[in-house]
Amino acid sequence: MDMRPVTRLAILVAFGATVAACDADSELVSNLRRWKDVEPSEYTFQFQRSCFCAPVATQAVRIFVQDGQVVDVRRVSDGQQPPQQEIDDLFTITIDSLFGIVSHAIEVHAAHLDVVYDPRRGYPLHAQIDYVATAADEELSFTAAFISPTVPQPN
């Protein structure tokens, strides 16, 4: 049976995407385990999203998490708390939910997924996701930086 070069290429690309997804999934699981091994019950991390969205969504914030729940959010620029609606809509994010974002990108077979995990704690330090290669403005990236294993008391 003579397969046309285009057909062979399509098969190789599909196989490569499947292998890449398996590798990404395996990397996600191993880093999630690393995070769960060291996850404190209280922690602070800095988060910033990059996307084609309103500037308020891309501001850098410090997120304070206690027992898996966001208890306070502060803008890095001025230390002030954003309005509650912004927190509810944009910044109810924990390190566990960052793993959820990466997992979702794997599940929907995002066209491009690049994740850098913290080598010590395992959480996603940076992720770039392009959900649809031929679509514009649906890309998402984020950075996260673990700051402290404790949560300061909100003002």
C-alpha positions as CSV (number, residue, x, y, z in Angstrom):
1,M,0.0,0.0,0.0
2,D,1.5,3.3,-1.1
3,M,0.7,6.1,1.3
4,R,1.0,9.6,0.0
5,P,3.6,11.8,1.8
6,V,0.9,14.0,3.1
7,T,-1.0,11.1,4.7
8,R,2.2,9.8,6.3
9,L,3.1,13.2,7.6
10,A,-0.4,13.6,9.1
11,I,0.0,10.2,10.9
12,L,3.4,11.2,12.2
13,V,2.1,14.6,13.4
14,A,-0.9,12.9,15.1
15,F,1.4,10.4,16.8
16,G,3.9,13.1,17.9
17,A,1.0,15.1,19.4
18,T,-0.1,12.0,21.3
19,V,3.4,11.3,22.6
20,A,3.8,15.0,23.6
21,A,0.5,15.0,25.4
22,C,1.5,11.8,27.3
23,D,4.8,13.4,28.2
24,A,3.1,16.6,29.4
25,D,0.6,14.6,31.4
26,S,3.4,12.5,33.0
27,E,5.3,15.7,33.8
28,L,2.2,17.3,35.3
29,V,1.5,14.3,37.5
30,S,5.0,14.0,38.8
31,N,5.2,17.7,39.6
32,L,1.8,17.7,41.2
33,R,3.0,14.9,43.5
34,R,6.1,17.0,44.3
35,W,3.8,19.9,45.2
36,K,1.5,17.8,47.3
37,D,4.6,16.5,49.3
38,V,5.6,20.0,50.3
39,E,2.3,22.0,50.1
40,P,1.9,24.0,53.2
41,S,-1.6,24.6,54.6
42,E,-0.8,28.4,54.4
43,Y,1.2,30.1,51.7
44,T,1.7,33.3,49.7
45,F,2.5,33.4,46.0
46,Q,2.8,36.1,43.3
47,F,0.7,35.6,40.2
48,Q,0.5,37.4,36.9
49,R,-1.5,36.4,33.8
50,S,-0.7,37.5,30.3
51,C,-3.5,37.4,27.7
52,F,-5.4,39.6,25.3
53,C,-7.7,40.8,28.0
54,A,-8.4,43.8,30.1
55,P,-5.4,45.3,31.9
56,V,-6.9,44.7,35.3
57,A,-6.7,40.9,34.5
58,T,-3.0,41.1,33.8
59,Q,-1.8,43.0,37.0
60,A,0.6,41.2,39.2
61,V,-0.9,40.2,42.6
62,R,0.1,38.5,45.7
63,I,-2.3,35.8,46.7
64,F,-2.6,34.5,50.2
65,V,-4.0,31.0,50.6
66,Q,-5.1,29.2,53.7
67,D,-6.4,25.6,53.8
68,G,-6.8,25.7,50.0
69,Q,-8.8,28.9,50.0
70,V,-7.8,32.4,48.8
71,V,-8.1,34.6,51.9
72,D,-6.5,37.8,50.6
73,V,-5.3,39.3,47.4
74,R,-3.0,42.4,47.1
75,R,-1.8,44.2,44.0
76,V,2.0,44.1,43.8
77,S,2.1,47.7,42.4
78,D,0.6,49.4,45.5
79,G,-0.1,46.7,48.1
80,Q,-3.9,47.5,48.0
81,Q,-6.6,44.9,47.7
82,P,-8.5,45.0,44.4
83,P,-12.3,45.3,44.5
84,Q,-14.0,42.1,45.6
85,Q,-15.6,41.6,42.2
86,E,-12.1,41.6,40.5
87,I,-10.9,39.1,43.1
88,D,-13.9,36.9,42.6
89,D,-13.7,37.1,38.8
90,L,-9.9,37.0,38.2
91,F,-7.8,36.1,41.3
92,T,-9.4,33.3,43.2
93,I,-6.4,31.2,42.2
94,T,-4.4,28.7,44.2
95,I,-1.3,26.8,43.2
96,D,-3.6,23.8,42.8
97,S,-5.7,25.7,40.3
98,L,-2.6,26.4,38.3
99,F,-2.2,22.7,37.9
100,G,-5.8,22.6,36.8
101,I,-5.2,25.1,34.0
102,V,-2.3,23.0,32.8
103,S,-4.3,19.8,33.0
104,H,-7.2,21.4,31.1
105,A,-4.8,22.5,28.3
106,I,-3.6,18.9,28.1
107,E,-7.1,17.5,28.1
108,V,-8.3,19.8,25.2
109,H,-5.1,19.1,23.2
110,A,-4.0,22.7,23.1
111,A,-2.0,23.4,20.0
112,H,0.9,24.6,22.1
113,L,1.7,24.0,25.7
114,D,5.0,25.0,27.4
115,V,5.2,24.6,31.2
116,V,8.2,25.2,33.4
117,Y,7.9,23.7,36.9
118,D,9.7,24.7,40.0
119,P,12.4,22.1,40.5
120,R,12.1,22.1,44.3
121,R,8.3,22.4,45.0
122,G,6.9,21.2,41.6
123,Y,4.4,24.0,41.0
124,P,4.1,25.6,37.6
125,L,6.4,28.6,37.5
126,H,5.4,29.6,34.0
127,A,3.0,28.3,31.4
128,Q,2.3,29.4,27.8
129,I,-0.8,27.9,26.2
130,D,-2.1,28.4,22.7
131,Y,-5.4,26.6,22.5
132,V,-5.9,26.9,18.8
133,A,-3.0,27.4,16.4
134,T,-5.1,29.2,13.8
135,A,-7.0,31.4,16.1
136,A,-5.8,34.8,17.3
137,D,-6.1,36.3,20.8
138,E,-7.0,33.1,22.7
139,E,-3.5,32.5,24.0
140,L,-2.8,32.5,27.8
141,S,0.3,32.5,29.8
142,F,1.0,33.0,33.5
143,T,3.9,33.2,35.9
144,A,3.8,32.2,39.6
145,A,6.4,32.6,42.3
146,F,6.1,31.0,45.7
147,I,6.9,33.7,48.3
148,S,6.3,32.2,51.7
149,P,4.9,29.2,53.5
150,T,2.9,31.5,55.8
151,V,0.0,33.9,55.2
152,P,0.3,37.4,56.6
153,Q,-2.7,38.7,58.4
154,P,-4.7,40.9,56.0
155,N,-5.0,44.6,57.0
